[in-house]
Amino acid sequence: MSEQNHYIVDLKRLPVGTHLFDFQLDNDFFSSLEKSEILSGEVVAKAVLNLREEDYQLNIAVQGTVFVVCDRCLDPMPLEINDEQEIWSAEEDNDQSSINNHQLDLTWLAYEIVSINIPIVHSHQPGECNKQMELLLHDHLCAEPDPEN
């Protein structure tokens, strides 16, 4: 995945205060990922970083559409994504601030939010699957055994 597709924020170089970031996860981004169930998509992400002296609060909102493979017919299917997550910095056990040596990859965090919004089982609505695949599936359905036999 190329660096130019990332919004990496170096916390130690930012001044204390609120910072806004707008970016997009697009087809190029999703296709560059290995082993992702997301085939393609267009997702707008908005991040608000509230940076303080010793910690930070990050809100990331994602909205858009991604395409995944239907578990039933194996055709691509759209999934609408609309979520917002709040992330707080974790306090470290040592005397150093968690900000001094910390970078945030906002693009990857947005991708993770998109990923957790994908259901475990994804399939088209009834009647929207590939008709040829539905016929094949129907041909291989197991019928309930006849209680008399």
C-alpha positions as CSV (number, residue, x, y, z in Angstrom):
1,M,0.0,0.0,0.0
2,S,1.6,3.3,-1.0
3,E,2.3,6.0,1.5
4,Q,0.5,8.6,-0.5
5,N,-2.8,6.9,0.2
6,H,-2.3,7.4,4.0
7,Y,-3.0,10.2,6.3
8,I,-0.3,9.6,8.9
9,V,-0.4,12.1,11.7
10,D,2.7,12.7,13.8
11,L,1.3,13.7,17.1
12,K,4.5,15.1,18.5
13,R,4.7,17.7,15.6
14,L,1.1,18.9,15.9
15,P,0.2,21.8,18.2
16,V,-2.2,21.2,21.1
17,G,-5.8,21.8,19.9
18,T,-8.4,20.5,17.6
19,H,-7.4,19.3,14.1
20,L,-9.7,18.2,11.3
21,F,-8.9,15.7,8.5
22,D,-11.1,14.8,5.5
23,F,-10.0,11.9,3.2
24,Q,-11.4,9.2,1.1
25,L,-11.0,5.4,0.9
26,D,-11.5,4.6,-2.7
27,N,-11.2,1.7,-5.2
28,D,-7.4,2.1,-5.4
29,F,-7.1,1.9,-1.6
30,F,-9.3,-1.2,-1.3
31,S,-7.7,-3.0,-4.2
32,S,-4.2,-2.4,-2.7
33,L,-5.1,-4.4,0.4
34,E,-4.1,-8.0,0.7
35,K,-6.6,-10.5,2.2
36,S,-9.4,-8.0,2.5
37,E,-12.9,-9.1,2.0
38,I,-13.7,-5.6,0.6
39,L,-13.4,-5.7,-3.2
40,S,-13.9,-1.9,-3.8
41,G,-15.7,1.1,-2.6
42,E,-16.0,4.8,-2.0
43,V,-16.0,5.8,1.6
44,V,-15.6,9.4,2.9
45,A,-13.9,9.7,6.3
46,K,-13.9,12.7,8.6
47,A,-11.6,12.7,11.6
48,V,-11.5,15.2,14.5
49,L,-8.4,15.0,16.6
50,N,-8.5,16.8,20.0
51,L,-4.8,16.9,21.0
52,R,-4.0,17.7,24.6
53,E,-0.6,17.9,26.4
54,E,-0.6,14.3,27.7
55,D,-3.3,12.5,25.6
56,Y,-5.7,12.8,22.7
57,Q,-9.3,12.0,21.7
58,L,-10.0,11.0,18.1
59,N,-13.5,10.8,16.5
60,I,-13.6,9.2,13.1
61,A,-16.8,9.1,11.0
62,V,-17.1,7.0,7.9
63,Q,-19.9,7.0,5.3
64,G,-20.1,5.3,1.9
65,T,-20.5,2.1,0.0
66,V,-18.2,-0.9,-0.2
67,F,-18.5,-4.1,-2.3
68,V,-18.0,-7.6,-0.9
69,V,-18.6,-11.0,-2.3
70,C,-22.1,-12.4,-1.7
71,D,-21.7,-15.6,0.3
72,R,-24.6,-17.2,-1.6
73,C,-24.0,-16.4,-5.3
74,L,-20.4,-15.1,-5.2
75,D,-21.3,-12.0,-7.1
76,P,-20.2,-8.6,-5.8
77,M,-22.8,-6.9,-3.6
78,P,-22.9,-3.4,-2.1
79,L,-23.0,-2.6,1.6
80,E,-23.8,0.8,3.0
81,I,-21.4,1.9,5.7
82,N,-22.3,4.7,8.1
83,D,-20.5,4.7,11.5
84,E,-18.6,6.9,14.0
85,Q,-16.1,5.8,16.6
86,E,-14.3,7.5,19.4
87,I,-10.7,6.6,20.2
88,W,-8.9,7.7,23.3
89,S,-5.1,7.4,23.8
90,A,-4.0,4.8,26.3
91,E,-1.9,5.9,29.2
92,E,1.5,4.4,29.3
93,D,3.1,2.9,32.4
94,N,6.4,4.8,32.0
95,D,7.0,8.5,32.5
96,Q,6.9,9.4,28.8
97,S,3.8,10.9,27.3
98,S,2.0,8.6,24.9
99,I,2.1,11.5,22.4
100,N,5.9,11.8,22.3
101,N,6.6,8.8,20.1
102,H,3.2,8.2,18.5
103,Q,1.9,8.4,15.0
104,L,-1.7,7.8,13.9
105,D,-2.5,6.3,10.5
106,L,-6.0,7.8,10.1
107,T,-6.5,5.9,6.8
108,W,-6.0,2.5,8.5
109,L,-8.2,3.4,11.5
110,A,-11.0,4.4,9.1
111,Y,-10.5,1.1,7.2
112,E,-10.8,-0.8,10.6
113,I,-14.1,1.1,11.3
114,V,-15.4,0.1,7.9
115,S,-14.3,-3.5,8.4
116,I,-16.1,-3.9,11.8
117,N,-19.3,-2.8,10.0
118,I,-19.3,-5.7,7.6
119,P,-21.6,-8.4,8.8
120,I,-20.1,-11.9,9.2
121,V,-22.6,-13.3,6.7
122,H,-23.2,-11.1,3.6
123,S,-25.7,-12.0,1.0
124,H,-28.0,-10.2,-1.4
125,Q,-31.6,-9.5,-0.4
126,P,-34.0,-12.4,-1.4
127,G,-34.4,-12.4,-5.2
128,E,-31.3,-10.3,-5.9
129,C,-28.7,-13.1,-6.2
130,N,-27.3,-14.3,-9.5
131,K,-30.2,-16.3,-11.1
132,Q,-27.9,-19.0,-12.6
133,M,-26.2,-19.6,-9.2
134,E,-29.5,-19.8,-7.5
135,L,-30.6,-22.5,-9.9
136,L,-27.4,-24.4,-9.2
137,L,-27.9,-24.1,-5.5
138,H,-31.5,-25.3,-5.7
139,D,-30.4,-28.4,-7.7
140,H,-28.0,-29.3,-4.8
141,L,-30.4,-28.7,-1.9
142,C,-30.9,-31.7,0.4
143,A,-34.5,-32.6,0.6
144,E,-35.8,-33.6,4.0
145,P,-35.9,-37.4,4.3
146,D,-39.2,-39.1,3.9
147,P,-40.3,-40.3,7.4
148,E,-41.8,-43.5,5.8
149,N,-38.5,-44.6,4.2
